[in-house]
Amino acid sequence: MKRFVVSLALVLAALPASVAPAYASDNPKTLYDTAVEAYKNADYEAALETLGTLRREFPDDRLAEDSLLYIGRIHAKAGRSDRAIEAFRSVLAMTGRDGLHREASYDLAQLYFKSGDYESAASILQPASREDLGTTRDERLVRLLARTRLQLGLRAIRNYQDQDARKSLEESARLFELLLAGQGGSGQPGGADLGRDLAGRGESYARLAALASSRDDYQRLAREAELSLTQAASAAAGEKERTRLLGLLSGVGAAEKPRMTGGLLALGGAESAAVTGSSILKPGALVQADLTLHLPLAWQQQLALSAGFAHDDWILKTYAYSPATINTGAARTDRTENTVSAEIAWEAGSPRALLSTFALSGEYTLADDPADDTWMLRASEKLAWRVNPAWKLGFDLDGRWVAYPNYTSVSGRALDYASASANPHVAWSFLPDLSLGLGYDFTFKQFLNAKYDQLVSAGPPPVVTASTLDKQYFTNTASLVLRATPGTVFRPYLGYSFTYNKTAANDLLLTGTPVSQFVAGEYDYFEHKVRAGTKLLWSPDFTTALDASVSYRPFLTYPAQDPMQAFTGSLRADLVFDITGELQYRLWSKAGNGIGDLYADLRVSYRNASSTEQYEHLHQTNYQTLGGFAGFHLVMP
């Protein structure tokens, strides 16, 4: 008999943990200890089976209650959130188990926090983490509550709920200060906890500074933010976190300090065009540079002085044909432009309430063909009013004067013009991740010395004389766009616009349809345009975008012509399809170079234009283009 007992003991010792508990069910402590050991060894299913046995065999034992905590943790690790929440809440329903409550409160709140349900996390933590750390003796609860309040504040900022944001951020700052003071508990926090608490306090004050309602409040909050963020950045364990903290630090106090922003774009590539009887490849390069000095004037007021330069030597013309080659498809493709620009702008107000931006600007463009040289003077006013979290109103005014100093024609009439436009628009966020934008734009364009032509005789050849009426265009455009932000990566949009362009008179009054007669331009038309696309934010360093559009433009009085320049009896209608793909990758961050973020760019574009009108005066209207280029751009935030 003794030999049999010894042999049985050896067999039990050799059994795996998932089997052995069945022979030890008469001891709840043994079952509990075996399950905890299996949990520590990451054998979660064995632990769950053992805890289930414990609860079935000893439902009234105190350890059966304790087992619910580990059951919840096992379900949480397995991704079974609903069952984990049920287990943790069962623990919280118990009475007289303060220590067990704190553990379950932390685990349950952390589960909610990771899922983005910050309200539920805060509701669990608020009563569990009293202000007196000496009472709770558990800094984890206070730290998690502080992080939760910070996230609630950031979300309220994104939703333009400034009052709620201030309340949450003030609470998070207070809790981080409590942790840093080390009241009771384990004293001063150290290591990773110290860095996280400093970062949390600094970010709380930085976000509060951005919401300040007065200069005094702004300066006080900015000082607190700078103190903590500087210390947190120096103690940051990883480069990614250090970069994030330095980015926050650079924005602190920006409203009170002169600062420089700008950008540099350098791209090279080629574009090809396929037109009637000809295909052309045009290599070239594009360089753009701009620099802006921001000078604070008073609270929520600043002056911005900007200068820019652009060089583009790969503009491809698919339409400038000489009369001698108009039917052969031979094209002139060279076009180079160099543009210098300057602007002074006064900005007043806050983008979170009412913001006004008034700007005066000018630019001069030198082209390879002197007749295309232009200069422009412009004045603009932009008003943006954030009415509430759901509604944003805007109203833009624009006036400009454009001159062609070297343009000459047989009639001596220049193309100089003045234009004025008004653009009211509204954005409505009717769902948290969905917004609708509506807008209307009216533009009036008055040519200063270009007259409408009148046909005197049908010919051939046709006899045309200039009228005394200056050209005028009236353009009305209504638009709507639907934008979605369903996640952190996918940002799609879908838009539609309708345009009606009306001239004061037709450019050419037709009295017949003789062969070889062309129409210089009758620009009364409708246009329907649909745009769709998405931006894909794969990571802070990697972004791709895809945009496509299709437009249909039926003319109201423009007669269509065939390749022989004979009128077809139908009106002109154009159909244009565009698609563009873009890839950007950040090679070097500002934290690494001290200047700005350097990106690598790759872009591809395609256009297909077709029309019932083969030629618009000397302009080809049916063509395809394909372009690709690569390069770099630098952003100085």
Helices and strands as residue ranges (DSSP letters): H 2-14, G 20-23, H 28-40, H 44-57, H 62-77, H 81-92, H 98-115, H 118-128, H 133-136, H 139-158, H 162-181, H 191-210, H 215-235, H 239-251, G 254-256, E 259-275, E 278-298, E 301-312, G 323-325, E 337-349, E 354-367, G 370-372, E 374-388, E 391-403, E 417-431, E 434-457, E 463-484, E 490-503, E 525-537, E 542-561, E 567-588, H 590-593, E 597-611, E 615-616, E 619-620, E 623-636
